[in-house]
């Protein structure tokens, strides 16, 4: 029984560390790619707050791919008249990590 509990606790700790690492990675990539220049986590700067983006797309199964596409190509009209410029320099894997982090907020 002790062995089973040890394995379960180790598994939970690994999951928690992985979740924290993914969140840290998403935030770090957002900072590295200047996303935080226009978006705050919980307040609008030029673009919407990341938490507002997460709330808007909560439960939307296609949001990840659509938002990754928006990171690369830019867009306008969803959050007002100020357009989001395209960010083609952000590679696909990094964009997915950033968007997944945003949607997790």
C-alpha positions as CSV (number, residue, x, y, z in Angstrom):
1,X,0.0,0.0,0.0
2,X,2.8,2.4,0.8
3,X,4.4,1.7,-2.6
4,X,1.1,2.4,-4.3
5,X,0.7,5.7,-2.5
6,X,4.3,6.7,-3.2
7,X,3.8,6.0,-6.9
8,X,0.5,8.0,-6.9
9,X,2.1,11.0,-5.1
10,X,5.1,10.9,-7.5
11,X,2.7,10.9,-10.4
12,X,0.7,13.9,-9.0
13,X,3.9,15.8,-8.3
14,X,5.1,15.2,-11.9
15,X,1.8,16.4,-13.3
16,X,1.9,19.5,-11.1
17,X,5.5,20.3,-12.2
18,X,4.6,19.7,-15.8
19,X,1.6,22.0,-15.6
20,X,3.7,24.7,-13.9
21,X,6.4,24.3,-16.4
22,X,4.0,24.6,-19.3
23,X,2.5,27.8,-17.8
24,X,5.9,29.2,-17.2
25,X,6.9,28.3,-20.7
26,X,3.8,30.0,-22.2
27,X,4.4,33.1,-20.3
28,X,8.1,33.2,-21.0
29,X,7.4,32.8,-24.7
30,X,4.8,35.5,-24.6
31,X,7.3,37.8,-23.0
32,X,10.1,36.8,-25.4
33,X,7.9,37.5,-28.4
34,X,6.7,40.9,-27.2
35,X,3.0,39.7,-26.7
36,X,3.1,41.5,-23.3
37,X,3.7,44.8,-25.0
38,X,0.1,44.8,-26.2
39,X,-1.7,42.3,-23.9
40,X,-1.8,42.2,-20.1
41,X,-2.7,39.0,-18.3
42,X,-5.7,40.6,-16.6
43,X,-5.9,44.1,-18.1
44,X,-6.3,45.5,-21.6
45,X,-3.3,47.4,-22.9
46,X,-3.6,47.8,-26.7
47,X,-5.2,44.4,-27.2
48,X,-7.5,42.5,-24.9
49,X,-6.4,41.0,-21.6
50,X,-5.3,37.4,-22.0
51,X,-7.9,36.4,-19.3
52,X,-10.6,38.0,-21.5
53,X,-9.4,36.0,-24.5
54,X,-9.5,32.8,-22.4
55,X,-13.1,33.6,-21.2
56,X,-14.3,34.4,-24.8
57,X,-13.0,31.2,-26.2
58,X,-13.8,28.9,-23.2
59,X,-15.1,25.6,-24.4
60,X,-14.4,26.4,-28.1
61,X,-12.7,23.3,-29.4
62,X,-11.3,25.1,-32.5
63,X,-10.0,28.1,-30.7
64,X,-6.4,26.9,-30.4
65,X,-5.8,26.6,-34.1
66,X,-7.8,29.7,-35.0
67,X,-5.8,31.8,-32.5
68,X,-2.5,30.4,-33.6
69,X,-3.4,31.4,-37.1
70,X,-4.3,34.9,-35.8
71,X,-0.9,35.1,-34.1
72,X,0.8,34.4,-37.4
73,X,-1.5,36.4,-39.8
74,X,-2.8,39.1,-37.5
75,X,-6.4,40.3,-37.5
76,X,-8.9,43.0,-36.5
77,X,-12.5,43.6,-35.6
78,X,-13.0,41.0,-32.9
79,X,-11.8,43.2,-30.1
80,X,-12.3,46.6,-31.6
81,X,-10.8,48.6,-34.4
82,X,-7.1,48.4,-33.5
83,X,-5.6,45.6,-35.5
84,X,-3.3,42.9,-34.2
85,X,-0.2,42.9,-36.5
86,X,1.0,39.6,-38.0
87,X,3.8,37.8,-36.1
88,X,5.2,35.4,-38.7
89,X,8.5,35.2,-36.8
90,X,6.8,33.2,-34.0
91,X,7.2,29.5,-35.0
92,X,4.2,27.2,-34.9
93,X,5.3,25.3,-31.8
94,X,5.9,28.5,-29.8
95,X,2.6,30.0,-31.0
96,X,0.7,26.9,-29.9
97,X,2.4,27.0,-26.5
98,X,1.6,30.7,-26.0
99,X,-2.0,30.3,-27.1
100,X,-2.5,27.1,-25.0
101,X,-1.2,29.1,-22.0
102,X,-3.6,32.0,-22.7
103,X,-6.6,29.7,-23.1
104,X,-5.7,28.1,-19.7
105,X,-6.0,31.3,-17.8
